[in-house]
Each structure stands twice: as structure tokens, then as C-alpha cells.
Amino acid sequence: MGRITASRKQLKPDPKFDSLLASKFINCLMNDGKKTVAQAIFYNALDEILTRLPDVEPLEVFTTAVENVKPQIEVRSKRVGGAAYQVPMQVNKNRQQSLAFRWILIALREKKGRPTHLKLADELVAAYNKEGAAITRRENIHRMADANKAFAHFAW
């Protein structure tokens, strides 16, 4: 039987910066299919970043922030002989990006009482400077993986 090849819609770069990474992030930020709202939040956040860091390109701040949040290693549960071990494993590129997006969005959604574009700008500037909630989460994951290095031989 032949393979079914479904035509998948190609992701288009965002209209303002022509960036695929920004387009993917906007899609993750989007709620209830309201893409224009998500785009407005993202672009307003980048405008806010431009006022805070006038000497740096806002899209560069965004891409660097995402790169800084990406985890290199994570722990996964592996059952061996009735016991569950936390085994440190490398993270592939797609998962790194999706985890970085998820952690940034979780960090800004946990903050309350301010407009979303300001919270997003705060979190992106913090991640750009290697601080903030998303970076803390990444550091905790790396620390856990480092603590469980002894079980690395269970990796599959």
C-alpha cells in the first residue's frame, strides 16, 4: 500500500519582519484562532522592546531570547526493573524551539494585572539578558539532568 501524502500548508513568514520564527511564535501565542490579536500583541511587544533597548534590533532581541531559553538536555522517565529513573537526554531542535516558546508563554501568562504585550516585552528582555522565569525553568531542567547524570547509561 502506498504512502498517503497529504499536502500540508506551508507556514508563511510574518508580514512585518518576514521571519518564520516570529510567525511560529505568533501562532503559539494565538488564542481562539484570533491571529490578528496575537500579531498585535507580538508587534506591540517588539515596539516596547525598541523603546527599552534602542540600540538593538527588536527582532534580534526576540531571536536571542528564544535561543537563550532553548534547553540542550532534559530528563525523561525510564522504567528499569520496577524502578523509574530520571534519565538525562539530548533535546532535538524542534522540541528545543517548542519548549522555549512554551516556557516564555507560560512565564508571561503567570504574570497578572498588566497588558500582555508589556508582559511579553518584559519576558523577552529578561530572556535576552539571560534572566527571568523562562531562563529559570531552563536552568532547573539542566540542573535536574546534571543531578541524574549517573543514570545516563539507561538512555535509549
TIDOMAR-300050 format. One line per 2 residues: number of its first residue (from 0); their letters; for each residue x, y, z of N, C-alpha, C, O. Coordinates in pm, whole numbers, plus 32768, in hexadecimal, padded with zeros to 4 digits. Example, Ala and Ser with C-alpha at 12.3 -4.5 7.8 and 13.67 -1.06 7.14 Angstrom:
BEGIN
0) AS) 8527:7DC7:830C:84CE:7E3E:830C:8528:7EB6:830C:8590:7EB4:834E ~ 8505:7F1F:82C4:8557:7F96:82CA:850A:8003:8313:853D:8072:8324
This chain:
BEGIN
0) MG) 8053:7F8A:8000:8000:8000:8000:8058:807D:8000:80B8:8084:804D ~ 803A:80DD:7FAD:808C:8157:7FA1:8077:81B7:8014:8012:81B4:805B
2) RI) 80D9:820A:8025:80D1:826F:808F:8073:82DE:8068:8072:830B:7FF5 ~ 8025:830B:80C6:7FCB:837A:80AB:8018:83FC:80C0:8053:8412:812A
4) TA) 8018:844F:805B:805F:84CE:8067:7FF9:853E:806F:7FC1:8569:8009 ~ 7FE1:856B:80E5:7F85:85DA:80F9:7FCF:865C:80DF:803F:8670:810F
6) SR) 7F90:86B4:8094:7FD1:8735:807B:7FC0:878C:80F7:7F51:87B5:811A ~ 8030:87A7:8137:802E:87F6:81B1:8041:8888:818E:8094:88AA:813A
8) KQ) 7FF5:88DF:81CF:8005:896D:81B2:808D:899C:81E1:80B7:8980:8252 ~ 80D1:89E3:818C:8155:8A18:81AD:8144:8A93:8206:80F0:8AE9:81EB
10) LK) 8194:8A9B:826F:818F:8B0C:82C9:81CA:8B86:8284:8238:8B81:824D ~ 817F:8BF3:8287:81AF:8C6E:8247:81F5:8CC5:82AE:81CB:8CCA:8322
12) PD) 825F:8D0A:8285:82A0:8D65:82E2:8242:8DD7:830A:81E4:8DF8:82C1 ~ 825D:8E14:837D:8204:8E7E:83AA:820E:8EF7:834E:8277:8F0D:8312
14) PK) 81A3:8F47:8343:81A0:8FB4:82E0:8200:9028:82FD:8230:9068:82A0 ~ 821C:9043:837B:826C:90BA:839E:8302:90A2:8393:8349:90F5:835B
16) FD) 8332:9031:83C7:83C2:9018:83CC:83F0:8FAB:836B:8468:8F96:835A ~ 8391:8F68:832B:83B0:8EFC:82CC:8401:8E8E:8310:8463:8E5C:82D8
18) SL) 83D8:8E69:838A:8420:8E06:83D9:83C7:8D8D:83F4:8355:8D9C:8422 ~ 83FA:8D16:83D8:83AF:8C9B:83F5:83A6:8C83:848B:833F:8C54:84BC
20) LA) 8410:8CA2:84D4:8411:8C90:8565:83A4:8CE5:85A6:835C:8CB6:85FE ~ 8399:8D62:857B:8331:8DBB:85B0:82A6:8D86:858F:824B:8D8C:85E1
22) SK) 8297:8D51:8517:8216:8D1A:84EC:81EF:8CA2:8542:817C:8C95:856B ~ 824F:8C4B:855E:8235:8BD7:85B4:820F:8C04:8641:81B4:8BCC:867E
24) FI) 8256:8C68:8674:8239:8C99:86FB:81AF:8CD8:8700:8165:8CC2:8760 ~ 818C:8D25:869B:8107:8D64:8696:809C:8CF7:8697:8036:8D06:86DB
26) NC) 80B2:8C8B:864C:8051:8C1D:864B:8043:8BDC:86D4:7FD6:8BB1:86FA ~ 80B2:8BD3:871F:80AB:8B99:87A6:8068:8BFA:8808:8024:8BCF:8865
28) LM) 807B:8C7A:87F3:8040:8CE2:8847:7FAA:8CEF:8830:7F5F:8D1A:8888 ~ 7F7F:8CCA:87B8:7EF3:8CDC:878E:7E92:8C8F:87E6:7EA9:8C1B:880A
30) ND) 7E23:8CD1:8808:7DB7:8C95:8855:7D36:8C95:8803:7D15:8CFA:87C5 ~ 7CEF:8C27:8801:7C6D:8C1C:87BD:7C72:8C45:872A:7C0E:8C77:86F5
32) GK) 7CE2:8C30:86E7:7CEC:8C4E:8659:7CF3:8CE1:8637:7CE3:8D06:85C3 ~ 7D0B:8D36:8699:7D11:8DC6:8683:7DA1:8DF0:8664:7DE9:8E21:86BA
34) KT) 7DC7:8DDC:85E7:7E51:8DF4:85C0:7E74:8E89:85C1:7EE3:8EAF:85E6 ~ 7E16:8EDE:8598:7E35:8F6D:8595:7E4D:8FA3:8622:7EA0:8FFD:8634
36) VA) 7E06:8F6F:8685:7E1D:8F97:8710:7EA8:8F6B:873B:7EF1:8FB9:8779 ~ 7ECD:8EEF:871B:7F52:8EBB:873E:7FC0:8F0C:86F9:8026:8F2A:8736
38) QA) 7FAA:8F30:867A:800D:8F81:8632:801B:900A:8673:808A:903E:8682 ~ 7FAA:9046:869A:7FAE:90CA:86D9:7FFB:90C3:875D:804B:911C:877B
40) IF) 7FE3:905B:87AB:802B:904A:882B:80C1:903D:8810:8111:907F:8852 ~ 80E6:8FE9:87B0:8173:8FD1:8792:81B8:9050:8760:8224:9073:878F
42) YN) 8179:9095:8701:81B6:910E:86C8:81BD:917F:872F:821E:91CA:8732 ~ 8156:918C:8784:815A:91F1:87EE:81CA:91D1:8852:820C:922C:8885
44) AL) 81DE:9150:886E:824A:9128:88C7:82D2:914E:888A:832B:917D:88D0 ~ 82E2:9138:8807:8360:915B:87C6:8374:91F2:87C3:83E5:9222:87D0
46) DE) 8306:923E:87B3:8311:92D1:87BA:833D:92FD:8846:838F:9358:8854 ~ 8307:92BB:88AC:832D:92D8:8937:83C0:92B8:894D:8407:9302:8992
48) IL) 83EF:9248:8913:847D:9223:891F:84D5:928D:88DD:8540:92AD:890F ~ 84A6:92C3:886C:84F1:932B:8826:8500:93A8:887C:8569:93E9:8878
50) TR) 8499:93CB:88CA:84A4:9440:8922:8501:9424:8999:8544:947F:89C9 ~ 8504:93A6:89C7:855A:9383:8A3A:85EC:9370:8A12:8647:9399:8A5A
52) LP) 8601:9332:899D:8689:9319:896C:8696:9357:88E0:868F:930F:887D ~ 86AA:93DA:88D7:86A9:941D:8855:871F:93F8:87FA:8716:9406:8780
54) DV) 878C:93C8:8834:8802:93A8:87E3:87FF:931C:87A8:8858:92F8:875A ~ 879A:92C9:87CD:8794:923F:879C:8714:922C:874A:86AA:925F:876E
56) EP) 8720:91E2:86DD:86AD:91C2:8689:864C:9168:86D8:8678:9104:8710 ~ 85C9:918A:86DD:856B:913D:8730:855E:90AA:8705:854F:9052:875A
58) LE) 8565:908F:8683:855B:9004:8655:85D6:8FB5:8682:85CD:8F3D:869D ~ 8649:8FF8:8689:86C3:8FB8:86BA:86B6:8F97:874F:86E5:8F2F:877D
60) VF) 8676:8FF1:879B:865C:8FD6:8829:8603:8F5B:8835:861D:8F04:8889 ~ 859B:8F53:87E2:8540:8EE1:87E4:8588:8E5E:87C5:8579:8DFD:880E
62) TT) 85D6:8E5B:8758:8619:8DDF:8730:8683:8DB7:8797:8691:8D40:87B5 ~ 86CC:8E17:87CE:872F:8DF8:8835:86EC:8DC5:88B3:871F:8D69:88F4
64) AV) 867A:8E00:88D7:862F:8DD4:894D:8604:8D43:893D:8612:8CF2:8999 ~ 85D0:8D20:88C7:85A5:8C96:88AD:861D:8C38:88B3:8613:8BCC:88EC
66) EN) 868D:8C61:8878:8707:8C0F:887D:8737:8BF9:890C:8762:8B8C:8930 ~ 872E:8C62:895E:875A:8C57:89E9:8701:8BFA:8A3B:8731:8BBB:8A99
68) VK) 8682:8BF1:8A19:8623:8BA0:8A66:8628:8B0C:8A3A:8602:8AB5:8A88 ~ 8655:8AF0:89C1:8657:8A66:898E:86A9:8A0A:89E8:871D:8A28:8A04
70) PQ) 866E:899A:8A14:86B9:893B:8A67:870F:88DE:8A0F:86E4:88B6:89A3 ~ 8785:88BE:8A3E:87DE:8862:89F6:87C3:87D2:8A1F:87D5:8775:89D0
72) IE) 8799:87BF:8A9B:8789:873A:8AD4:870F:873B:8B2F:86EF:87A1:8B6C ~ 86CB:86CA:8B39:8657:86BF:8B92:8657:8634:8BD0:86A1:85DC:8BA5
74) VR) 8603:8621:8C36:85F7:859C:8C73:8573:855D:8C47:850C:859F:8C3E ~ 857C:84D9:8C2D:8505:848C:8C09:84FE:8413:8C65:8565:83DB:8C8B
76) SK) 8484:83EC:8C88:8474:8376:8CDE:8489:82F7:8C8D:8459:82EB:8C1C ~ 84D2:829A:8CC8:84EA:8218:8C89:84D9:81AF:8CF6:851B:81B6:8D5E
78) RV) 8482:814E:8CDD:846D:80E2:8D3F:84CF:8071:8D24:84D6:803C:8CB6 ~ 851B:804E:8D8B:857A:7FDF:8D82:8568:7F89:8DFF:8580:7FB6:8E6F
80) GG) 853D:7F0F:8DE9:8530:7EB0:8E58:84D6:7EDF:8EC8:84F8:7ECE:8F3D ~ 8466:7F1A:8EA8:8407:7F44:8F0D:8423:7FCD:8F49:83D0:8000:8F95
82) AA) 8493:8008:8F29:84B3:808E:8F5D:84B2:80F1:8EE9:84DB:80CF:8E7A ~ 8484:816A:8F02:8484:81D3:8E9C:84FC:822F:8EB4:850D:8265:8F22
84) YQ) 854E:8240:8E4E:85C4:8295:8E58:85AF:8311:8E01:8572:8309:8D97 ~ 85E3:8382:8E2F:85E4:83FB:8DDF:8666:83F9:8D8D:86D3:840C:8DC3
86) VP) 8658:83E1:8D0C:86CD:83CF:8CB6:86E5:844F:8C64:868B:847A:8C1C ~ 875C:848C:8C6E:8778:8503:8C1E:8789:84DF:8B8B:87CC:847D:8B69
88) MQ) 874D:852F:8B33:8753:8517:8AA3:8761:859A:8A57:8734:8603:8A85 ~ 87A0:8593:89E2:87AA:8606:8989:871E:862B:8957:86C7:85D5:894B
90) VN) 8709:86AA:893A:8689:86DA:8906:869D:86FE:8874:86FA:8746:8851 ~ 8644:86C9:881C:8654:86EA:878E:8628:8779:8771:85E4:87B8:87C3
92) KN) 864D:87AD:86FD:863A:883B:86DA:85A8:8867:86E1:858A:88D1:8719 ~ 854D:8817:86A9:84C0:883E:86AA:8489:8847:8737:8440:88A4:8759
94) RQ) 84AD:87E5:8789:847D:87E7:8814:84BB:885A:8862:8478:8897:88B6 ~ 8539:8879:8847:8579:88EC:8889:8529:896B:8870:850C:89B7:88CC
96) QS) 8506:897F:87F1:84BB:89F9:87CD:8431:89FA:880C:8406:8A61:8841 ~ 83EB:898A:8806:8363:8988:883E:8365:8998:88D5:830C:89D9:890D
98) LA) 83C9:895E:8919:83D5:8971:89AA:83F5:8A03:89CC:83BE:8A39:8A2C ~ 844C:8A41:897E:846F:8ACE:8996:83F2:8B25:8989:83D7:8B79:89DE
100) FR) 83A6:8B11:891C:832A:8B5D:8909:82CB:8B46:897E:8294:8BA5:89B6 ~ 82B8:8AC8:89A3:825B:8AA4:8A0D:8283:8AE5:8A90:822E:8B1C:8AD7
102) WI) 8303:8AE1:8AB2:8330:8B18:8B31:8322:8BAF:8B36:82FE:8BE7:8B9D ~ 833E:8BF3:8AC6:832C:8C85:8AC0:8298:8CA8:8AD2:8276:8D04:8B1D
104) LI) 8241:8C5D:8A8E:81B1:8C79:8A98:817A:8C59:8B23:8126:8CA1:8B56 ~ 81AA:8BEC:8B5F:8180:8BCB:8BE8:81AA:8C3B:8C47:815D:8C64:8C9E
106) AL) 8225:8C6C:8C36:8259:8CD6:8C8D:8205:8D55:8C82:81E7:8D94:8CE8 ~ 81DF:8D7B:8C09:8192:8DF7:8BFD:8100:8DE3:8C27:80C1:8E42:8C54
108) RE) 80CA:8D6A:8C19:8040:8D52:8C42:8032:8D45:8CDA:7FC5:8D57:8D10 ~ 80A1:8D27:8D1E:809D:8D1F:8DB1:8099:8DAA:8DF0:8065:8DBA:8E5E
110) KK) 80CF:8E0D:8DAA:80CB:8E96:8DDE:803F:8ECE:8DC7:8004:8EB9:8D5E ~ 800C:8F15:8E2A:7F84:8F49:8E1F:7F83:8FE1:8E2D:7FE0:901C:8E63
112) GR) 7F19:901E:8DFA:7EFF:90AA:8E15:7F3D:910E:8DB6:7F34:9187:8DCE ~ 7F7B:90E1:8D4A:7FB7:913D:8CE8:7F93:9110:8C5D:7F73:909A:8C49
114) PT) 7F97:9169:8BFA:7F7B:9141:8B70:7FDF:90D6:8B40:8054:90D8:8B66 ~ 7FAF:907B:8AEE:8000:900A:8AC2:807D:9036:8A77:80E7:8FF9:8A86
116) HL) 8073:909E:8A25:80E9:90C7:89D8:8158:90FB:8A34:81CE:90EB:8A15 ~ 8134:9137:8AA4:819A:9165:8B03:81DA:90EF:8B4C:8252:90ED:8B63
118) KL) 8186:908B:8B6F:81BC:9013:8BB1:8219:8FC8:8B53:8281:8F96:8B7C ~ 81F1:8FC0:8AD2:8245:8F7C:8A6E:82C8:8FC7:8A5B:8332:8F89:8A52
120) AD) 82C1:904B:8A54:833C:909B:8A46:8398:9086:8ABE:8411:9076:8AAE ~ 835D:9085:8B37:83AC:906C:8BB1:83F4:8FE6:8BA9:846C:8FDD:8BC3
122) EL) 83AA:8F7F:8B84:83E2:8EF8:8B83:844C:8EE9:8B16:84B2:8EA7:8B2C ~ 8436:8F27:8AA1:8499:8F1D:8A35:8519:8F68:8A58:8587:8F38:8A3B
124) VA) 850C:8FDD:8A95:8584:9028:8ABE:85CE:8FDB:8B2B:8649:8FD5:8B2C ~ 8582:8FA1:8B88:85C1:8F52:8BF3:860A:8ED9:8BB8:867B:8EBB:8BE0
126) AY) 85CB:8E93:8B5A:860A:8E1E:8B1C:8682:8E48:8AC8:86E6:8E00:8AC2 ~ 867A:8EBD:8A89:86EB:8EF3:8A3D:8763:8F0A:8A99:87D6:8EF5:8A72
128) NK) 8746:8F36:8B15:87AF:8F4E:8B78:87CE:8ED2:8BCD:8815:8EDB:8C31 ~ 879A:8E60:8BA4:87AD:8DDF:8BE8:877D:8DE2:8C78:87C1:8DB3:8CD4
130) EG) 8705:8E19:8C8B:86C3:8E17:8D0D:862D:8E09:8CF5:8601:8E06:8C82 ~ 85DF:8E01:8D5E:854F:8DF7:8D50:851D:8D69:8D68:856C:8D0D:8D7C
132) AA) 8499:8D5A:8D64:8459:8CDB:8D88:8478:8C6A:8D25:848E:8BF9:8D4E ~ 847A:8C89:8CA4:8495:8C21:8C3F:8524:8BED:8C4B:853C:8B75:8C3E
134) IT) 8584:8C47:8C64:8610:8C1E:8C76:861E:8BCC:8CF6:8668:8B6A:8CFA ~ 85D6:8BF4:8D60:85DA:8BA9:8DDD:85A9:8B1B:8DC8:85E3:8ABC:8DFD
136) RR) 853D:8B0C:8D7A:8508:8A87:8D5D:8570:8A34:8D12:8585:89BF:8D32 ~ 85B1:8A70:8CAF:8619:8A2A:8C62:868C:8A00:8CBE:86BE:8990:8CB5
138) EN) 86B7:8A5A:8D17:8723:8A3B:8D74:86FD:89C8:8DD1:8750:8972:8DEE ~ 8680:89C6:8DFE:8651:8958:8E54:8655:88D2:8E0B:867D:886D:8E44
140) IH) 862C:88D2:8D8C:8630:8857:8D3B:86C0:8829:8D2B:86DD:87B2:8D39 ~ 871B:8885:8D0D:87A8:8861:8CFD:87E3:882E:8D81:8832:87D0:8D81
142) RM) 87BB:886D:8DF1:87EC:8842:8E73:87BE:87B5:8E93:880A:8763:8EC9 ~ 873D:8798:8E72:8708:8711:8E8A:8752:86AA:8E35:8772:863D:8E65
144) AD) 876C:86CC:8DB6:87B5:8671:8D5F:8842:865A:8D93:8875:85EA:8D8D ~ 8880:86C2:8DC6:8907:86B6:8DFC:8908:865E:8E7A:8964:8610:8E8F
146) AN) 88A1:866C:8ECC:8898:861C:8F46:8880:8588:8F29:88A6:8532:8F79 ~ 8842:856A:8EB8:8823:84E0:8E95:8882:84A7:8E2B:885F:8449:8DE4
148) KA) 88FA:84E0:8E21:895D:84B1:8DC0:897F:841D:8DD3:89A4:83D9:8D74 ~ 8973:83ED:8E4D:8996:8362:8E6C:893D:82FF:8E1F:8965:828D:8E08
150) FA) 88C6:832A:8DF8:8869:82D1:8DB1:8870:82E1:8D1A:881B:82AB:8CD3 ~ 88D3:8329:8CE8:88DD:8343:8C59:88EC:82C1:8C07:88C7:82BD:8B92
152) HF) 8923:8258:8C46:8937:81DC:8BFC:88B2:8197:8BDD:88AF:8139:8B8E ~ 8843:81C3:8C1B:87BF:818B:8BFC:8780:81CA:8B7F:8716:819E:8B53
154) AW) 87BF:8230:8B47:8786:8276:8AD3:8771:8214:8A60:87C5:81BE:8A45 ~ 8702:8224:8A1E:86E4:81C8:89B0:86FE:8205:892C:86E9:81C5:88C5
